[in-house]
Amino acid sequence: MTTTSGTTTGQTMTTPTTSGPTGTTEGARRRFTRVSVRTRITVVIAVLTAAAMTGAGLLVYALESARIERQVTSQISQEIAEFRNLKRDPNTGEPFDDVGRVLNVFLTRNVPDDDEMLVGYVRGEVPERTVNRYGQEVLDEPAYQEALSDLAGVGGTRVIDSPTFGETWVTLVPVTNAQGEGALVIVNFLRDEHEELNGTLQTYTLIALLSLGLITTIAAFQSGRLLAPLRTLESTAREITATDLSRRIPERGNDDITALTRTINGMLERLDGGFAAQRQFLDDAGHELKTPLTVVRGHLELLDGDDPEELAQTRELLLDEVDRMSRLVGDLMLLAKSRRPDFLVLGEVELTSLTQSVLAKATALGDRDWQLDAMARGRAVLDEQRVTQALLQLADNAVKHTDAGSVVAIGSACDDDEVRLWVRDTGDGIPVEDRESVVERFGRSHVRAGDDGFGLGLSIVSAIAEAHGGAVRITDAEPHGAQVEIALPARTMTR
């Protein structure tokens, strides 16, 4: 057993000021964050790979070194056991009575390995030794002689560093009987084993370096390919302006980067829709407010302040125009808001109650024969106020295009595919060629006398339906008239 004595050394430690290491760390962190993400990923992968390969190499080296030591220890134990079991002279069958004789018999009968030497000593002399390729050289080395001196009389094993043969284990087994004293010395040379291990480690190091270079190259290429959508995102973001939000990022694959790309595209879609709604609002407001403002200005310019009757007439006319402008602005604002995420306030709604409520409110719109076509049973997830607003808008349109006493019916139904809510009238109907245009802003089929609308009613209904993920359908009613239906997807429905 080798005992190592330690010495405790006192040191004076100086606590560094906060500005030193902290400032250095912060500066290094800032410099690292300025490096591209691709480079940072590649560096991290390279460092982790190098650390893993280094750790694996050191672990294998340590395990192999331990295996070599166990192997040498086993060889020594085997030689000692064989020597101690040799108790009788093979020629006479009698117990050995001479130390030299027992050593000679053992050394003659045992053939050492290439990395092993067996030497017998009787009273300090070498009666016989089993010589291997190392020959006499090791016996003449001072390190070997010093090890024999340390082990004489007590036995044991010493590890020496031979200038010629490298790491060498010297094991001495004392032999004593009535005729004298002697010793069996077992010498094990570990140079070949260590050279083989070092060669293996060098080969591993070379392969590890080549692998590290290959892994780093692949990591740089793959991270660049994976981060390509981010670079495309950056270039696309640079090209986007307040007047052009039509650019989109190509979506490839189904990973986290693709999910981010899809989210960014959705955000761009909403921004584009918001700006489009804003531009549409400004264009519509500027166009549609021009006429009532011209009317107001013309009457004010021609107004005779001394004529009370003309003042009263002008006042009524101006109030009427102001009301029309207020309705127009309200409708345009509603259409602009329909693209916003907070346009709808969704909740579970009982379809039967919704249908009955809309019918009750619609009866105040005009003197018509109000009827109930059908009522759906179940609950749907929708914005009750917006859907009610849309149905009442359809009912108001039906009143405008029918005569007093005409049938106007409201109904609802649901199946596995969709929820349908409709208003049916017995008026003039809507020609097939006009059914797409009437749901657009300011789109109108034919105007009845007394209709002072702007052509925004069905576009509002369509906006509410689209906000729910649905659509507006226009069909012919029996025996005549039109049926306008709001169809919502069944995914919003619960039974």
PyMOL commands that set and color helices and strands:
alter all, ss='L'
color gray80, all
select helices_A, chain A and resi 19-33+37-85+99-109+137-140+142-151+191-226+228-239+256-288+290-302+308-337+351-365+384-400+432-434+437-439+457-467+490-492
alter helices_A, ss='H'
color red, helices_A
select strands_A, chain A and resi 116-122+125-130+156-162+166-177+180-189+347-350+369-372+379-382+407-414+418-425+471-476+482-489+493-494
alter strands_A, ss='S'
color yellow, strands_A
deselect
rebuild
show_as cartoon
